[in-house]
Amino acid sequence: MKTAMDAVGFLDTGTTPTTTPAGAILPPFSGSDTVCAKCRYLEAFTRYRPALSDRTREEFNGATRRGPLPERLERTCARCDYAWDEALPVDDQADGGLSVDDLVHALDNSTPYPVELDRSLLRHMAARLLEMAVVLPVRDHAVWQPEEPPPPTVAPQDPDTLATPEA
């Protein structure tokens, strides 16, 4: 199940992999058992691919694509040779996904406009959501990056101490 919140990826074994356009966030690693989006075959080969710079081009599914793309796993169907990219596996998959506090952070920072929700409401929403789904982060997303410190404030100056040009 995918939602508008692109800061997190929901683990759903029924999703179909797709190709990723240059510069987009990769879908999460689907695990050992994955289904080809083209022929529905249940077996795929996996190859590690290094990051692709914005100046690099590569052949992909019969077409040329350009970077930038992060490090990724290229999955290739064992029957039809269709290929798709997925993100590298993350440790969050091993321990069951995001914690309630991490999901609260994602929920609090995922709205496109400034809305301040009560922290206890966010914790309740996160706990109920984690009862139904395993939520995995997309670590390249801006919501997980450290926030920039605010610019230093400028102290107000006393107008009597400012130099004035003499006329």
Buried (B, 14 or more C-beta within 10 A) or exposed (E): EEEEBBBBBBBEEEBEBEBBEEEEBBBBBBEEEBBBBBEEBEEBEEEEBEEBEEEEEEEBEEEEBBBEBBEBBBBBBEEEEBBBBBBBBBEBBEEEBBBBEBBBBBBBEBEEEEEEEEEEEBBEBBEEBBEEBBBBBBBEBEBBEEEEEEEEEEEEEEEEEEEEEEE
